[in-house]
Amino acid sequence: MKRLISLLAVWMLLLCIPAAAQPKCVQEFFRYGGRERSYQLYIPENAPAGMPLVMVLHGYGGKAEGYRPEMLEVAREEGFAVCYPQGRKNSVGKTGWNVGYPAQADLKDDDCALVTYLAKLLQRKYGFSKENTFLTGMSNGGEMCYLLAWSGDKTFTALASVAGLTMKWIYDGRMPRRPVPFLEIHGTADKTSRWEGDPAGQYGWGAYLSVPSAVDAVVTLDRCPAYERTELPLKGPDARHVILHRYSGGLPAWKGGPSCEVRLYEVVDGKHSWAMNDLDTCREIWNFFSQYLR
C-alpha cells in the first residue's frame, strides 16, 4: 500500500512539472525585388549576440512553415538561429528556387541573390554572426547549395545539400572563385533526383550530373587530397546502410582557417528524402557546419 501511495505521489509530481516547450518559429516579412517575401525564424531563448545562423531551403512545391522541425531541436540544444525562407510560385503554381528547370522558364528571379540578401538582412537585424552563417536545403533547395558553391559568394561559410543536384548548365558555365566546405546526403534509389544523373534531361528537370560527379567537382574545386570510406553503424533495425565518403585536407576555407572538407553520405537504396530514418540528418549537418565556427 505504501509503495502504491509513493508511486502515485511521484506520478502527481511529474504531472505538475511543465513539459519543455517545443521550439517555434515566427513568420516575418521583407521586401525584395519589389515583392513582399516571407520567412520563418527561430531564435533560441537568451540568445547571445553574434550567434550562428542556419538557413534551410525547402524543396520544389514545398513551404517554409512547419518544414523540418527537427532542425529546431538541434538549434535549441546547440545555440543557433534557424531561418526557413519561402520560395516563390512559378506559372504552374509550384513554389521553389530558380535553378533553371524547364518549368521555371517564366521566372527571372536570382534566388542566390535573394537568399544572400536575406542572410545579410538577418545579420544586421538580429546581430547574427557574419562569419558563422550556413545554408542547407533539400532537392530544389539542395540545388541552391550547389549553385552557391559555384557562384563564389562568401555569405555562407559552409553548405549542405540533401538530395540536391548540379544542373549541367551550372557545371558547364562554372567560374568558381573560392573553396567551400560541402556536404551531400543522397539515396542511390532516388527516382526524383537520380543518383546516376540525367545527362539528356529526359526526366523533366533539365540535364544534370550524376551525384558522384557533382561531388567530385566540388572535391576538385576544394583540392582535397585525402579520401576515406566508412560504413556508418545502422541507426536502427529498419535503417538503410549509409556509406560516408570523406574528402579532406583541401584548401583553407578562409585565410588562416581550417582546410575544406567534402562529405558524401551515400544512402544505399535510399529514396528522395531527408533520410531521417537512416541518419540523424539535422545533427550530422550541424556537426559538419560546427567544424567551421569561428
N, C-alpha and C positions, 0 to 999 in steps of 0.2 A: 504493500500500500504506500509506504513511504517513497519507494522507488517511482511509483506512478505519479505521486504528487510532485516529486523532483523533476520528472520528465515534463510534466505539464507546466511547471514553473519556467523551465528552460524554453519551452515552446512559446509561452506567452511573452517571454523576454525577447525572443527572436522576432516576434510579430511587431514589437514596439520599435525595433531598430529599422530606420528607413533604408530602403534599398538604394544603392548608388544610382543617381540619376543617369539616364542614358545620354551620351553626348548628342547635342542637337545643333543643327545649322540654322542660321538666319538668312533670309533672302535679301539681297541688296541689288541696287540698280546703278548703272552708269551709262554714259553716252559715248558711242564710238562710231565714227563714220556717218554721223547724222542719224543714228538709230539708238533707241533705248535697248540696252542689253542687261542681262541679269546673271547672277551667280549665287551659289550657296556658300556660306562661310562659317567655319567653326574655329573658335579661338578658345583654348583651354582656360579654365579659371586661374586667376592670379598669374596671368601670362607676363613674363618679363619683357622689357623692351629688347628688340633685336632677336626675337625668337625665329626659328626656321619656318619656312612656308613650303607646303607641298601642294601643287595644283594637279587636279585629277580630271582628265577629259573623258567624257562618255563616248560610246560608240555611235555608229550611224543609226539614226532613228531613235536615239536614246534621249534621256533628260537628266539634268543635274540633280533635281530634287530626289532624295532617297537613294542616290547612287552610291554603291559600295560603302555602306556604313561601317564595315569592318576597319576601314582606314581611320575612322574617328576614334575607335578604341585604342589603336596604336598611338594616335596623336595625343590622346589624353594621358597615356602612360609615359610617353617619351617627351612630351612637351613641345609640340609643333602645331602650327595652324594648318588648316586644310581649306582649299578653295575648289569648288566644283563649278566651272563656267558652263553656261548654257549655250549650245550651238544653235545656229540659225537654220530655218527651214529652207529647202530648195523648192523648185517648182512643183515637185510631186509630194510635197509635204513632209519630207524626211529631214529631221534635224541632223546636224553634223558639222564637220570641219572640212574646208575646201582643200582637198588633196588631188583634185583633177579626175575624179570619177566621171564617166560619161554623163551620169545623172546630175552632175554638178556643173554642167556646161553653162548654165544660166547664172551661176554665182561668180561674182567678181571679187569676192572678199579675199583679203590677205589675212588668213587666220593666224599665221605666225606673228604678224604684226599685232593682231588683236590680243593674243594671249601674253605676249611680252609687254604690251601696253598695260594690260590688267595687272600683271605681276608687279610692275613698277608703281602703278596706282596704289596697290595694297601696301607696298613697301613704304610709300610716303604717308598713306592714311593711318596705318597702324604701327609703323615702325618696325616692320618685319626686316630680317636681315637681307641685305642685298647680296651677300656672299653665300648665303645658305637658302637659296630658292631653287626648288626642284620641280620636275614635271614628269607625270606618268599618265597613262591612258590605255584604254583597250580598243583594239580593232581600228576603227577610224581615228580614235584618239591616240592609239599607238603609232599610227602612220604620221601623225603630227610630231611625235618624238623623233622619228627618222628625218622628217623634213627639217626640223630644227637642228638636228645633228649636222646636216649638210649645209645649213644656212650660214654657219659661222657666228651666229648670235651668241652673246655671252651672258644673257639674262639668267639662264638655268645652269646650275653647277653640274648637274648630272641628270640623265634621262632614263626612263624605264618604260618599255613598251610591253604590252600584253596582247598577244595575237595580232600584232601590227605587221605592216608590210612596207617594203621600199618599192614605190612605184617606179617603173622603168624610166619615166621622164625625169624623176628626181636623180636617179643614178647617172643617166646619160648627160644631164646638164649640171652635174655637181661641180661646185667650186669650194671645197672645204677649206676653211681658214683657221680652224683650231681643233686640237684633240678634245674629246669629251668622254667621260665615263658613261658607259651604256649597258643596259640590261634588257634582255628579251626573254619572255616566257611564252612558249608556243607548243601546241599539241600537234603530233605528227599526223593525226587523223582529222585535222581541222578541214572541213569542206567549204568554209566561208573564206578564210584567209589561208590558202593552201600552203602546206609546208614545202611542197615541190615547186611552188610558184606557178605563174601563168604567163609565160613569155609572149603568147599570142593574144592575150586579153579576151579569151573566149568565154569567161565566166561572168562578165558584166562589170568588173571593177576597172578595167583597163589592164595593160600589161604590167606585171610586177615580177620581181626577182624571187627566187626560192629563199626560204628563211636562212639556211646556211650561207648562201651567197650574200645576202643582205648583212648578216652579222660579220662575215669575213671582210666586207667592205669597210665596216667600222673598225675592225681589228687592224686593217691596213692603214686607215686614217690615223689611228692612235699609235701605230708601230709597236704593237705588243709582241715581244719575242717569246714569251713563255706560255705553254699550254698545259692544262691539267684537266683530266676527265674523271669525274666522280659520280658513282651511282648513289643517290641520296637514300637514306632509310625511308621505308614506306611510312607515310603519315598515319595510315590505318588499314584495317583489313580489306576495305573496298577501294583503297587508293591505287592509282596507277604508278608505275615506275617513273622516276624523274632522273634524268642524267644531266648533271651540271658540267657544261663546257666553260672553263675559265681561262681567259687570256689576260695575262698580267705583264707588268714591267714596262708599260708604254710610256709615252711622252708625259711630262708633267701636266697635270690638269690645269695648273696655272703656274706662273713663275715662282719657283721655290716651293711648289706644292707637291703632293703625292703623285705617283705615276697613275696614269689612266688604266682602268681595268674594264674589260668587256666580258659579260656573262651571258650565256645562252642556257636556259633551262628547257631541256627537251622533254616534254611530257609524252611518254610513249603511249600511243593510241588515244591521246587526249583530243577532245573536241574543241569547239570555238567557245572558250570560256576563260574566266579568271583562274581556273584550276584550283579553286579553293578546297576541293576535296583531296587534292594531291599535294598541295603546298600550303603553308601559312603565307599566302602570297603577299598580303599587305605588309607583313612584318619582314619578309625577305626583301621587299622593295626598300623599306625604310632602313634596314640594316646595310643595304648597299649604299644608299644615299649617305648614311651617317659616317661612312668612311671618309667623306669629303667635307665634313663640317669644319669650319674654321672661325 
